[in-house]
Amino acid sequence: MPHIKLPYLFEPRSYQWQIWDAWDAGIRRFAEVWHRRAGKDKTFLNFTIERMLTRKGNYCHVFPLKNQARRAIWQGIDREGLRYVEHFPPELIYRVDDQEMVVILRDVADPTQPGSTYQLLGADKDFNVMVGSNPLGVIFSEYSIMNPRAWDLTRPILRENGGWAAFVYTPRGKNHGFTLYAHVKDDPAWHASLLTVEDTCRDGVGEDGSAVVDLEGIAQDRAEGMTEADVLQEYYCAFDVPMPGAVYGAQLRAAYEDGRVTSVPLVPGYPVQTCWDLGLRDATAIWYYQVLPGDDGLPWYRFLDYDEETFVPLIDWVKRVREKPYRYEALQNEGEWHYAPHDMSRTDYGTGRTRPSIAAEAVDLSDGRRVPGVHFRVVPRGPLADGLETTRKLFPRFWFDLERCERGLNALNSYTYVWDDTRQQWGKEPEHNWASHAADALRTGAVGMVGGQRPAVVAAPGNTFRWAQAQTRRSRQGLPLRTFRL
């Protein structure tokens, strides 16, 4: 192997060298909240190249979206005109796959053989690739807008193989990025830093010591229309600023400021209710909450718990709901209150049965008890904008348990409108991504129960296919759904 100075074509600044120093001190977890243009990805790309040469294995650089990974790194060019992938010394490269965005280095022990692999991935498409590759090191870039499920799936692998993980991002409100940093900033097993424009300067070899982003540049950004909120977020790493385009940004900020995101214990004597968003490849999401009377005569909605997962059949979800330590029976013989969206009435074409008939079946719990299934109250489909507005109006009455609802809160904080690149403005509809499932389930509850409507309890009769067809037609026509009970 040739003698090559690493990092290659990169002279880290003092704040960037801290990553190497932490590694030498035995740190294997990194949470780096750095301002925009601080060189987060360039730093960790060069850091990864060194790791690839010291331990043979697979290394992943993950972005929220796969096309984002291609633009930012694979096709990215820095301010000096150097391509990011040119930090891989050409003498060490065994093979490059442009389509899959893979760089394979030569084996240090035998340069004629392939060695470590670096691959760019997107959390929107590549969960299976990442988990199946058994990575030794993972960079989660722009983690604050990424599906946190990526870390949940990777963590056990890195724990078993002694691998490392790095989270590099700029804040996007008080979502999972905020939670991660708050949890690990004082943990000696982690290197955690929060660097604003006041904390970084160009003090690398051959640089002049000036600020990476100076005050004159920030003033120019303001003059060109950059909002003060964006300035605080991008340059001063402010977590208190809601994510740009957040559907419930103002409402969530008020909930935190009012102390309504806290410990929310179960109140005996009141039933627990649920609201759902249904999926299989997309996640199924469920909120668990109690409705308690307030001193002002209006109800409080106390969200106790949240659950979400992909590829879980409906009957297994029913079992999970029944396994929870909650009592669901409503008062005055009204039955239970489980709110489902309009697509609950669809037929499961694998079995030819409707979803309500499947959910209504009795299930066996882990303790051996056989208990009834779930009879859903199906919320008719209505205009999306109306549902969002109903949820916003009721948000001041919402309380959330900080610990048990953490994943749902992270999603609500990350739930944004679609950005229109052509018009350079936010669109009228929210983005459909990992964050939308929790938000859709909450909206189902707001419209169906919190909004004062009392839709029918729907359970399929014996002959279900024609019944499902009729229900679908009535839903599309805006007619009330017919009520059946088993």
Beta strands, then each sheet from edge to edge (+ up, - down):
strand 1: 29-34
strand 2: 58-63
strand 3: 93-97
strand 4: 102-106
strand 5: 114-122
strand 6: 137-141
strand 7: 164-169
strand 8: 190-195
strand 9: 261-262
strand 10: 272-277
strand 11: 284-293
strand 12: 299-309
strand 13: 338-340
strand 14: 347-348
strand 15: 353-354
strand 16: 363-364
strand 17: 370-371
strand 18: 376-378
strand 19: 398-401
strand 20: 417-420
strand 21: 425-430
strand 22: 457-458
sheet 1: 3+ 4- 5+ 2+ 6+ 7+ 1+ 8+
sheet 2: 9+ 19+ 12+ 11- 10+ 13+ 18+ 22-
sheet 3: 14+ 15-
sheet 4: 16+ 17-
sheet 5: 20+ 21-
end
